[in-house]
Amino acid sequence: MMINTNKLDIAVRFYQFFTYLYFKTGNYEYWIKGIKALDEAINLRKEGY
């Protein structure tokens, strides 16, 4: 089984993980980390990843 570990995939997984933690706990620190991960994913997408 191959796992896709490019930078864009990792950034999206971090976004999903942190937003899951935010909705589960209600802690805004997770929301902020999720938004930062989403921003990183957007920047990577613009760079062509």
N, C-alpha and C positions, 0 to 999 in steps of 0.2 A: 504494500500500500504506500503510495507516494503522498506526501503532505506538501501542499503549496505554502512555501514560507517566504514569499517575496515581501518586500516592505509594505506594499499596499494592503496585502492580505492581513499582515500582522496588525497594522493600524486599524483596520476595520474590526478585527477580532477584539482589540483593546476597547474600541468604542462600544461594541456589543456587550462586553464584559462589564464595563463601568456603568453603562446605562442600566443593565440588569441589577447590579448592586444598588444603584440609586433607587430604582423602583421597589426593590426588596426592603431596603433599610430607610429610605427617605433622607439619607445623608447627602447634603449638597456638594461635599467634596468629591464624591463619585461623579456627580453630574458635571462638575467643572473638568475633571480628568477625562470624562467621556467626550466633552466638547473639544478639548485639546487634541484628543486622538482623532476625532472627526476632521478637525482642521488639518492635521498632519496627513490624513488620507486624501483630503481634497488637494493639498499641495503636491503630494506624490502623483496624484492623477494628472494634475496639470503638467508635471514634469515628464509624463509619458509612461509611468509604471503601470 
